[in-house]
Amino acid sequence: MAILRGGRRIGNFDIRGGISREDINGVYDINRDKRLRQRAGTENTIGRFISNVSQGEGFARPTRYLIRIFLPPKLNLGSFGTNLIEDGPPPTQLRDTYTTVEMTRNVAMMCNKITMPSRDINTNEHITYGPKRLMPYAYSYPGTIEATFYGDKFLRQRQFWENWQNQIFDGASHNMKYYNDYIGTMDILQLGAYDAEADRDRVVYGVRLFEVYPQTIGSIEYSYDATDQIVNVPISINFRTWENLTSGQINKATIGSSIGKVPEIVPSKDFGIFSGILNKLPAPLKRAGRDVVNQVRRSLPIGRVTGGRVFPPFL
């Protein structure tokens, strides 16, 4: 509440000022305000929690991920988009035919859901005296992860996994082929944005799955009431082991810095050549003077040309 308030209209400008209780206590004098010089207390539960979040540069998001598929060197799945018949024979050659390498990148990009694999420590009960102990004797992996991929109009993403499965067995003789000839690797990468790089995503954590091959190609349900929905291709992928890419610094994958950036409070924009004069005035006059300068900057035509600067050499 103001103790003294007044104003006068000069031309097109309405200049008003007043003295409030805060002005008397010096709140608007930043250099003398004790509250602005106080440090936030971090020795409490909320402060320690925020500090730990800051050290980790925020939280990981389940929507920021990427997968990479590496086929075995001898595996060539052919091209994708050919041998599709339109209005009877002969088969029509599509313009957007993908090679194996191009289709591998396409499938990785179309992955809309995948599971980061787990790892277990296998234990047995052991009792010598007293309560039992669960003693580790081995470690194991689940061996299978579930993934889902968007399907384009030609369902080339499903065809990709079908062709890979065709390299596991011979459909004519029903014989199984050599294991090392059809297993590949796969990376599952957690991404994080960096302010210093224009909010671009970088790899902050990743695992590499070894001895990968598709075990199950899931079914697709069709329905007339599924209007405007996208077909999802479910795939069960087998693997034997996985390795942490970031702890081993493989392929230049790095984790985030250990200490987060500390926010810095900066003063408001200066008023150019008038700042020295305004800062020497009492708080009520200082505030009224700044209001006048801001009104001039918004009203004068030259401000529209110079982006709000009244006198370009000074402001």
C-alpha positions in Angstrom: 0.0 0.0 0.0 1.4 3.4 -1.0 1.9 6.1 1.6 2.1 8.9 -1.0 0.9 8.7 -4.6 0.7 11.3 -7.3 0.9 11.9 -11.0 0.8 14.3 -13.9 0.1 14.1 -17.6 2.6 15.7 -19.8 1.6 15.5 -23.5 0.9 11.9 -24.4 2.8 10.6 -21.3 1.2 9.7 -18.0 3.9 10.0 -15.4 3.0 8.6 -12.0 4.9 7.9 -8.8 4.6 7.1 -5.2 6.2 6.1 -2.0 5.4 2.8 -0.4 6.4 1.1 2.8 8.8 -1.1 0.7 10.5 2.0 -0.6 11.2 3.3 2.9 12.7 -0.1 3.8 14.9 0.0 0.8 13.5 -3.1 -1.0 13.9 -1.6 -4.4 17.5 -0.7 -3.8 19.1 -4.0 -4.9 22.5 -3.1 -3.5 21.0 -2.6 0.0 18.4 -5.3 0.0 19.5 -8.0 2.5 17.1 -10.6 1.2 18.8 -10.6 -2.2 22.2 -11.3 -0.6 21.0 -14.3 1.3 22.0 -17.7 0.1 19.3 -20.4 -0.2 19.6 -23.0 2.4 20.5 -26.4 0.9 21.0 -28.4 4.1 17.5 -29.8 4.1 15.7 -32.6 2.4 14.4 -30.5 -0.6 17.7 -28.8 -1.0 19.7 -32.0 -1.1 17.2 -33.6 -3.5 17.5 -30.6 -5.9 21.3 -30.7 -5.6 21.4 -34.3 -6.5 19.1 -33.8 -9.5 21.3 -30.9 -10.6 24.4 -33.0 -10.4 22.7 -35.6 -12.6 21.7 -32.8 -15.0 18.0 -33.7 -14.7 16.1 -37.0 -15.2 16.3 -39.6 -17.9 13.2 -39.6 -20.2 11.7 -42.9 -21.5 10.8 -41.1 -24.8 14.4 -40.2 -25.6 16.1 -43.3 -26.9 17.6 -44.8 -30.0 18.4 -48.3 -31.2 21.0 -49.5 -33.7 20.9 -52.9 -35.4 24.1 -54.5 -36.7 23.5 -57.5 -39.0 26.1 -60.3 -39.3 28.7 -59.6 -42.0 27.5 -62.5 -44.2 23.8 -61.7 -43.9 22.3 -59.9 -46.9 18.5 -59.6 -46.7 18.1 -58.3 -50.2 16.0 -55.3 -51.3 12.7 -54.1 -49.8 9.8 -52.9 -51.9 10.1 -55.2 -55.0 7.9 -58.1 -56.2 4.6 -56.4 -55.2 1.9 -57.0 -57.7 -0.4 -54.2 -58.7 -3.3 -55.2 -61.0 -1.8 -58.5 -61.8 1.5 -59.6 -63.3 4.1 -58.5 -64.1 5.5 -57.4 -60.7 5.8 -53.6 -60.3 9.1 -52.2 -59.3 8.7 -49.6 -56.6 10.6 -46.3 -56.7 11.3 -46.4 -53.0 13.2 -49.7 -52.9 15.4 -50.0 -49.9 18.7 -51.9 -49.7 19.6 -54.0 -46.6 21.6 -51.1 -45.1 18.9 -48.5 -45.7 16.2 -50.8 -44.4 18.3 -51.5 -41.2 18.4 -47.8 -40.5 14.7 -47.4 -41.3 13.7 -50.2 -38.9 15.8 -48.7 -36.1 14.1 -45.4 -36.6 10.6 -46.9 -36.6 11.1 -48.6 -33.2 8.4 -47.0 -31.0 8.8 -49.3 -28.0 11.6 -51.5 -26.6 12.7 -52.9 -23.3 16.1 -52.2 -21.7 17.3 -55.7 -20.7 17.8 -56.8 -17.2 20.5 -59.0 -15.5 20.0 -61.4 -12.7 22.2 -63.0 -10.0 21.3 -66.6 -9.6 21.3 -67.8 -6.0 20.9 -71.0 -4.0 19.9 -71.3 -0.4 22.7 -72.1 2.0 22.4 -72.9 5.7 25.2 -73.5 8.1 23.8 -72.2 11.3 21.0 -69.7 11.9 19.0 -68.0 9.2 19.6 -69.1 5.6 21.7 -67.2 3.1 21.1 -66.8 -0.6 24.5 -67.5 -2.1 25.2 -66.4 -5.7 26.5 -69.1 -8.0 26.0 -67.6 -11.4 24.6 -64.7 -13.3 22.1 -64.8 -16.2 20.2 -62.7 -18.7 16.5 -62.9 -19.6 17.5 -63.8 -23.1 14.5 -62.0 -24.8 13.3 -58.5 -25.1 10.1 -57.2 -26.6 10.0 -54.4 -29.3 7.4 -52.8 -31.4 7.9 -51.1 -34.8 5.7 -48.8 -36.9 4.7 -50.4 -40.2 4.7 -48.4 -43.4 2.1 -49.1 -46.2 4.1 -52.0 -47.5 4.9 -53.4 -44.1 8.6 -53.5 -45.0 9.5 -53.4 -41.3 7.8 -56.8 -40.9 9.4 -58.1 -44.1 12.8 -57.1 -42.7 12.4 -59.5 -39.7 10.9 -62.2 -41.9 13.9 -62.1 -44.2 16.2 -62.3 -41.1 14.2 -65.4 -39.8 14.6 -67.0 -43.3 18.3 -67.0 -42.7 17.9 -69.2 -39.7 16.2 -72.2 -41.4 15.8 -73.7 -44.8 12.1 -73.6 -45.7 12.5 -76.4 -48.3 14.6 -78.9 -46.3 13.6 -77.6 -42.9 17.2 -77.8 -41.8 18.5 -75.2 -39.4 21.5 -73.2 -40.5 24.7 -72.3 -38.6 24.3 -70.2 -35.6 27.2 -67.8 -36.2 25.8 -67.0 -39.7 22.6 -65.3 -38.5 23.4 -63.7 -35.2 24.0 -59.9 -35.0 24.3 -57.2 -32.3 22.0 -54.4 -31.2 22.5 -51.1 -29.3 19.9 -49.6 -27.0 20.9 -46.0 -26.2 19.5 -43.5 -23.7 19.6 -40.0 -25.0 19.9 -36.7 -23.2 19.8 -33.1 -24.3 22.7 -30.7 -23.8 22.1 -26.9 -23.5 25.6 -26.2 -24.7 24.8 -28.0 -28.0 21.5 -26.2 -28.8 19.4 -28.9 -26.9 20.7 -31.7 -29.2 20.5 -35.2 -28.0 23.6 -37.1 -27.2 24.2 -40.7 -25.9 24.3 -40.6 -22.1 23.9 -44.4 -21.5 23.8 -47.5 -23.6 24.0 -51.2 -23.7 25.0 -53.6 -26.5 23.2 -56.9 -27.0 25.2 -59.8 -28.4 24.1 -62.8 -30.4 20.9 -61.1 -31.5 18.3 -62.7 -33.8 14.5 -62.4 -34.1 12.7 -65.3 -32.4 9.0 -64.3 -32.7 7.2 -62.1 -35.2 4.0 -61.2 -33.5 0.5 -61.1 -35.0 -1.2 -58.0 -36.3 -4.9 -57.5 -35.5 -7.1 -55.8 -38.1 -10.4 -54.1 -37.2 -12.9 -51.8 -39.0 -13.1 -49.6 -35.8 -9.4 -49.0 -35.8 -9.7 -45.9 -37.9 -6.6 -43.7 -38.4 -4.5 -46.1 -36.3 -1.0 -47.2 -37.3 -0.1 -50.8 -37.7 2.5 -51.9 -35.1 4.8 -54.9 -35.8 5.6 -56.7 -32.5 8.9 -58.6 -32.4 10.5 -60.8 -29.8 14.3 -60.5 -30.0 16.7 -63.1 -28.6 20.1 -62.3 -27.2 22.7 -64.0 -25.1 24.5 -61.2 -23.1 24.7 -57.5 -23.0 27.5 -55.0 -22.1 27.4 -51.5 -20.8 28.7 -49.2 -23.5 29.1 -46.0 -21.4 31.2 -47.5 -18.5 33.6 -49.0 -21.0 33.7 -45.8 -23.1 33.0 -47.9 -26.3 32.5 -45.9 -29.5 33.2 -42.6 -27.7 29.9 -42.9 -25.7 30.2 -40.6 -22.7 28.0 -40.0 -19.6 27.0 -36.5 -18.3 29.2 -34.4 -16.2 29.2 -35.0 -12.4 28.3 -31.4 -11.4 25.4 -29.6 -12.9 25.3 -25.9 -13.9 24.5 -23.5 -11.1 21.8 -21.0 -12.1 23.0 -17.4 -12.1 20.8 -14.4 -11.3 21.6 -11.5 -13.5 20.4 -7.9 -13.1 17.7 -6.5 -15.4 18.6 -4.7 -18.7 20.5 -1.5 -18.3 19.1 1.9 -19.4 22.3 3.0 -21.2 23.6 6.5 -20.5 20.6 7.2 -18.2 21.5 4.3 -15.9 24.1 6.2 -13.9 21.6 9.1 -13.2 18.7 6.8 -12.4 20.6 4.7 -9.9 21.6 7.8 -7.9 17.9 8.8 -7.4 15.7 7.8 -4.5 13.7 4.6 -5.1 10.4 6.3 -6.0 12.0 8.7 -8.4 14.1 5.9 -9.9 11.0 3.8 -10.6 9.2 6.8 -12.1 12.2 7.6 -14.3 12.4 4.1 -15.6 8.7 4.1 -16.4 9.2 7.3 -18.4 12.1 5.8 -20.4 10.1 2.6 -21.1 7.1 4.6 -22.3 9.3 6.7 -24.6 10.9 3.6 -26.0 7.4 2.1 -26.8 5.9 5.4 -28.1 8.4 7.2 -30.2 8.5 6.2 -33.9 12.3 5.8 -33.8 11.8 3.0 -31.3 9.9 1.0 -33.9 12.8 1.3 -36.3 15.6 0.6 -33.9 13.8 -2.2 -32.0 12.9 -0.2 -28.9 16.1 1.9 -28.6 15.4 5.6 -28.2 18.9 6.7 -28.9 20.8 4.0 -30.7 24.3 5.2 -29.7 23.4 4.9 -26.0 20.7 2.2 -25.5 
